């Protein structure tokens, strides 16, 4: 029998979120009343205090949401703990700046540090307690996986990492027929439809809908395009509008303005690191400071990306591309440090400033890789609808070994659902 408690999952998740925000706000209230209120020029009275607590709670909630720290029962405990701690730290930093402004002087940070320690204790207790309760009330779903031409073995390895979510009891090929599939589907809590062609998949989805069975499907490029479409009505006929132009004119202007302003600020702030890195590279072997390489960006435009050189001179002198490997002997001692701290990427702020890149967007690929992937996956060029980025969906949600097709889908999710707020969220 299917779990009848599923309908209460969002309600329970909302309760955990309310408890978390309320607990951290109470901890802040204690720190504020006992340590900080008397520092400000005009100390708050009752209404002022309550308003400041509300400000703290709102900022905390915004960053919890931005860091994906609210998804109890969806993400792993470790992911939730890290996201919530990051949100608490950023919130505390912003609140500290507000206190400094109101006090017209720098104040001690020790109470806020103790506040953060208390926050961490609350976060760990609530994540573990909440996750245990979620797993108790919503046990792993007995699941049937339906596949088509491609073997689901790699996908199954990923599913096994989430034993708290799924128990794959049955794997079946679509060739058994719709009648047999419907009979099997009725016996399970959920269905995973893995890379099934659209016609068959649509029939399976309707069977699941009729039988109230929760269904997961892997995506295809067309699915992502549909998700990014705008809903319209032509009198009483629903329509989907696919603009197919990448970003709108207004979005491009706002995005470019943001890139210019932030890259200038970052170049100023990181100028000491630029100088130290450049001198260290030059003193080590006397070779060039920068490494330049041709990459492809919006509309297939080719540009030369800048990085601090972390390998020996002529690391690819044989001509064939050779990506860096673990313990690669071509990496210099200075390069090891730069790579470990990601400082080798700093010069890309110059590429952003001059307009070859953006802060957020599909990672610019090497020309030969773009050509190779486009031959294997013709849709790969779709990701060139926007300017390449320093970071993006595929970098944040993918892994080192994420397949080109999955990278394409992640980048298309970004393009099709673009908003300025999404950029801010990804940067955070």
C-alpha positions in Angstrom: 0.0 0.0 0.0 1.3 3.4 -0.9 2.3 5.8 1.8 -0.7 8.0 2.5 1.5 10.5 4.5 3.1 11.9 1.3 0.5 14.7 1.2 1.9 16.0 4.6 5.6 16.2 3.5 5.5 19.9 2.5 3.7 20.8 5.7 6.3 19.0 7.8 9.1 20.6 5.9 7.6 24.0 6.5 7.4 23.2 10.2 11.2 22.4 10.3 11.9 25.6 8.4 9.8 27.6 10.9 11.5 26.0 13.8 15.0 26.7 12.4 14.3 30.4 11.6 12.6 30.9 14.9 15.4 29.3 16.9 18.1 31.2 15.2 16.2 34.5 15.5 15.8 33.8 19.3 19.5 33.2 19.6 20.2 36.5 17.8 17.7 38.3 20.0 19.6 37.2 23.1 22.9 38.4 21.6 21.3 41.7 20.5 19.6 42.5 23.8 22.5 41.5 26.0 25.5 42.7 23.9 24.7 45.0 21.0 21.6 47.2 21.6 23.5 49.5 24.0 26.2 50.1 21.5 24.0 51.9 18.9 23.7 55.7 19.0 20.0 55.5 19.9 19.2 52.2 21.6 16.0 50.5 20.4 13.0 50.1 22.6 10.4 47.3 22.3 9.1 47.9 18.8 12.5 48.6 17.4 13.9 45.4 18.8 11.0 43.4 17.3 11.5 45.0 13.9 15.2 44.2 14.0 14.4 40.5 14.8 12.1 40.5 11.8 14.9 41.9 9.6 17.2 39.1 10.8 14.6 36.4 10.2 13.9 37.7 6.6 17.6 37.9 5.7 18.2 34.4 7.1 15.3 32.9 5.2 16.4 34.6 1.9 19.9 33.1 2.2 18.6 29.7 3.4 16.6 29.6 0.2 19.4 30.9 -1.9 21.8 28.2 -0.6 19.1 25.5 -1.0 19.1 24.9 2.7 15.4 24.4 3.1 15.0 21.1 1.4 14.5 18.7 4.2 13.9 15.2 3.0 15.4 16.0 -0.5 19.1 16.7 0.1 21.5 14.8 2.2 22.2 15.8 5.7 25.7 17.0 4.9 24.4 19.2 2.1 21.7 20.7 4.3 24.1 21.4 7.2 26.7 23.1 5.0 24.0 25.2 3.2 22.4 26.3 6.5 25.7 27.2 8.2 26.7 29.3 5.1 23.4 31.1 5.3 23.8 31.8 9.0 27.4 33.1 8.5 26.3 35.4 5.7 23.3 36.6 7.7 25.5 37.3 10.7 28.0 39.3 8.6 25.2 41.5 7.1 23.7 42.0 10.6 27.1 43.0 11.9 27.5 45.6 9.2 24.1 47.0 10.1 25.1 47.1 13.8 28.4 48.9 12.9 26.4 51.5 10.9 23.9 52.1 13.7 26.7 52.3 16.3 28.9 54.6 14.1 31.9 52.5 15.2 33.3 49.0 15.0 31.9 46.7 17.8 33.2 43.4 19.1 32.3 40.3 17.1 32.7 37.8 19.9 29.0 37.6 20.8 28.1 37.0 17.1 30.7 34.2 17.0 29.1 32.6 20.0 25.8 33.1 18.4 27.0 31.2 15.3 28.2 28.3 17.4 24.8 28.1 19.0 23.3 28.3 15.4 25.5 25.4 14.3 24.3 23.3 17.3 20.7 24.0 16.4 21.3 23.3 12.7 22.9 19.9 13.3 20.3 18.9 15.8 17.4 19.9 13.6 18.9 18.4 10.4 19.5 15.0 12.0 16.3 15.0 13.9 14.3 16.3 11.0 15.9 13.8 8.6 15.3 10.9 11.0 11.6 12.0 11.3 11.2 12.4 7.6 12.7 8.9 6.9 10.4 7.4 9.6 7.2 9.0 8.3 8.2 8.8 4.6 10.3 5.6 4.2 12.1 4.9 0.9 9.7 4.3 -1.9 9.4 0.9 -3.5 10.3 1.8 -7.1 10.1 0.3 -10.5 12.6 1.5 -13.2 11.5 1.4 -16.8 14.1 1.9 -19.5 14.5 1.8 -23.3 17.5 1.5 -25.5 20.2 2.7 -23.1 21.4 0.6 -20.1 20.5 2.3 -16.8 23.5 0.9 -14.9 25.3 4.2 -14.5 22.1 5.8 -13.3 21.4 3.0 -10.9 24.7 3.6 -9.2 23.6 7.2 -8.5 20.2 6.0 -7.2 22.0 3.6 -4.8 23.6 6.6 -3.1 20.1 7.7 -2.0 18.8 4.6 -0.3 16.8 7.0 1.9 14.7 7.9 -1.1 14.4 4.9 -3.4 14.5 1.1 -3.2 14.6 -0.2 -6.8 12.6 -3.5 -6.6 12.1 -4.1 -10.3 13.8 -3.1 -13.6 11.8 -3.6 -16.8 12.3 -2.8 -20.4 9.5 -1.0 -22.3 9.3 -3.9 -24.8 7.2 -5.9 -22.4 4.2 -3.8 -23.5 1.9 -1.2 -21.9 -0.5 -3.8 -20.4 2.4 -5.5 -18.5 3.8 -2.1 -17.5 0.5 -0.9 -16.1 0.1 -4.1 -14.1 3.6 -3.6 -12.6 3.2 0.1 -12.0 0.2 -0.4 -9.8 2.3 -2.5 -7.4 4.8 0.2 -6.6 5.0 3.5 -4.8 6.9 5.3 -7.6 8.2 4.9 -11.1 11.5 6.1 -12.7 11.2 6.4 -16.4 14.8 6.3 -17.7 15.5 7.6 -21.2 12.4 6.3 -22.8 11.3 7.8 -26.2 8.7 10.5 -26.1 5.8 8.5 -27.5 6.2 5.6 -25.1 7.0 7.9 -22.2 3.8 9.9 -22.7 1.7 6.7 -22.5 3.5 5.6 -19.3 3.0 9.0 -17.7 -0.7 8.8 -18.4 -0.8 5.4 -16.8 1.0 6.7 -13.7 -1.3 9.7 -13.6 -4.5 7.6 -13.7 -3.2 5.4 -11.0 -1.9 8.2 -8.7 1.7 6.9 -8.8 4.6 9.3 -8.2 6.8 9.4 -11.3 10.3 10.6 -12.0 11.7 10.9 -15.6 15.1 11.7 -16.9 15.0 14.7 -19.1 15.7 15.3 -22.8 16.6 18.6 -24.4 13.0 19.1 -25.6 11.8 18.8 -22.0 14.0 21.6 -20.9 12.8 23.8 -23.8 9.2 23.1 -22.8 9.9 24.0 -19.2 11.3 27.4 -20.3 8.3 28.2 -22.5 5.8 30.9 -21.6 2.2 30.0 -21.2 -0.3 31.9 -23.4 -3.9 31.6 -24.4 -5.3 32.2 -27.9 -8.9 32.7 -26.8 -9.8 29.3 -25.3 -6.7 27.5 -26.8 -3.6 27.1 -24.5 -0.3 27.9 -26.3 3.3 27.6 -25.3 5.6 30.4 -26.5 9.3 29.4 -27.2 11.3 32.6 -27.8 14.4 30.7 -28.8 16.6 33.8 -28.6 18.6 33.2 -25.4 18.3 36.3 -23.2 16.1 39.3 -24.0 17.6 42.7 -24.7 16.8 43.9 -21.2 18.3 40.9 -19.6 21.5 41.2 -21.7 21.8 44.9 -20.7 21.3 44.2 -16.9 23.6 41.1 -17.0 26.4 43.1 -18.8 26.1 46.0 -16.4 26.4 43.6 -13.5 29.5 42.0 -15.0 31.3 45.3 -15.6 30.6 46.7 -12.1 31.4 43.5 -10.2 34.5 42.7 -12.3 35.9 46.2 -11.7 35.4 45.9 -7.9 36.8 42.3 -7.9 39.9 43.4 -9.9 40.6 46.2 -7.4 40.1 44.0 -4.3 42.2 41.1 -5.7 45.0 43.3 -7.2 47.4 42.2 -4.4 46.7 38.6 -5.2 47.3 39.3 -8.9 50.7 40.9 -8.1 51.8 38.2 -5.8 50.8 35.4 -8.2 52.4 37.0 -11.2 55.7 37.6 -9.4 55.7 34.1 -8.0 55.2 32.5 -11.5 57.8 34.7 -13.1 60.4 34.1 -10.4 59.9 30.3 -10.5 60.9 29.6 -14.1 61.0 32.9 -15.9 58.2 31.9 -18.2 55.1 33.8 -19.2 52.7 34.8 -16.4 49.5 34.1 -18.3 48.2 31.0 -20.1 46.0 31.8 -23.1 43.8 29.3 -24.8 41.1 29.6 -27.5 37.6 29.0 -26.3 34.1 29.3 -27.8 31.4 31.5 -26.4 28.1 33.2 -27.5 27.2 32.5 -31.2 30.3 30.4 -31.6 32.6 33.4 -31.2 36.2 32.4 -30.5 38.2 34.2 -27.8 41.4 33.6 -25.9 40.7 32.9 -22.3 43.3 34.1 -19.6 44.5 32.1 -16.7 47.6 32.3 -14.5 50.0 29.7 -15.9 50.1 26.7 -13.6 52.0 24.3 -15.8 55.5 24.2 -17.3 56.1 26.2 -20.5 54.9 24.3 -23.6 52.9 21.8 -21.5 51.1 20.8 -24.8 54.1 21.1 -27.1 53.1 17.9 -28.9 50.0 19.7 -30.2 47.3 17.4 -28.9 45.1 18.7 -26.1 46.0 17.0 -22.8 43.8 18.0 -19.8 45.5 18.1 -16.4 45.4 14.9 -14.3 45.8 14.2 -10.6 49.5 14.6 -9.7 50.3 15.8 -13.2 54.1 16.2 -13.5 53.5 19.2 -15.7 52.0 21.3 -12.9 54.6 23.5 -11.2 54.9 23.9 -7.4 53.5 27.5 -7.8 50.7 26.1 -10.0 49.8 23.5 -7.4 49.1 26.3 -4.9 47.2 28.5 -7.5 45.0 25.5 -8.5 44.3 24.5 -4.9 43.1 28.0 -4.1 41.5 28.5 -7.6 43.7 31.6 -8.0 44.6 30.5 -11.5 41.1 31.5 -12.6 41.5 35.1 -11.4 42.6 36.6 -14.8 39.2 35.7 -16.2 38.0 38.8 -14.4 39.7 40.6 -17.3 37.8 38.4 -19.8 34.6 39.4 -18.0 35.4 43.1 -18.0 36.2 43.2 -21.7 33.0 41.2 -22.6 34.4 37.9 -23.7 32.8 36.1 -20.6 30.2 36.7 -18.0 30.2 35.8 -14.3 27.5 33.2 -14.8 26.9 31.1 -17.9 27.9 27.8 -19.6 31.6 27.2 -19.1 33.5 28.1 -22.4 34.8 24.9 -23.9 38.0 24.4 -25.9 37.4 24.7 -29.6 38.3 21.1 -30.3 36.0 19.9 -27.5 33.1 22.0 -28.8 33.6 20.5 -32.3 33.8 17.0 -30.9 30.8 17.3 -28.7 28.7 18.9 -31.4 29.5 16.0 -33.8 28.3 13.6 -31.1 25.4 15.7 -29.9 24.2 18.2 -32.5 22.2 20.1 -29.8 25.5 20.9 -27.9 25.7 24.3 -29.8 22.4 25.4 -28.1 24.5 26.4 -25.0 26.1 29.1 -27.2 22.9 31.1 -27.0 24.5 33.1 -24.2 28.0 34.3 -23.3 30.2 31.8 -21.5 30.7 32.1 -17.8 33.2 31.8 -15.0 30.7 29.6 -13.2 27.3 28.1 -14.1 24.7 25.4 -13.6 26.9 22.6 -14.9 29.8 23.7 -12.7 27.6 23.9 -9.5 25.3 21.0 -10.0 27.5 18.8 -12.2 30.6 16.8 -11.3 34.1 16.4 -12.9 32.9 13.4 -14.9 29.5 14.7 -15.8 28.7 13.7 -19.4 28.6 16.3 -22.2 24.9 15.6 -22.7 24.1 16.2 -19.0 26.2 19.3 -19.1 24.2 20.5 -22.0 20.9 19.9 -20.2 22.1 21.7 -17.1 23.3 24.7 -19.1 20.0 24.8 -21.0 18.1 24.8 -17.7 20.0 28.0 -16.9 19.4 29.6 -20.3 15.7 28.7 -20.4 15.0 29.8 -16.9 17.3 32.8 -16.8 16.7 35.7 -14.4 18.9 38.2 -12.7 18.0 36.7 -9.3 19.1 33.3 -10.6 22.5 34.7 -11.4 22.7 36.1 -7.9 21.7 32.8 -6.4 24.3 30.8 -8.4 27.0 33.3 -7.5 26.1 32.9 -3.8 
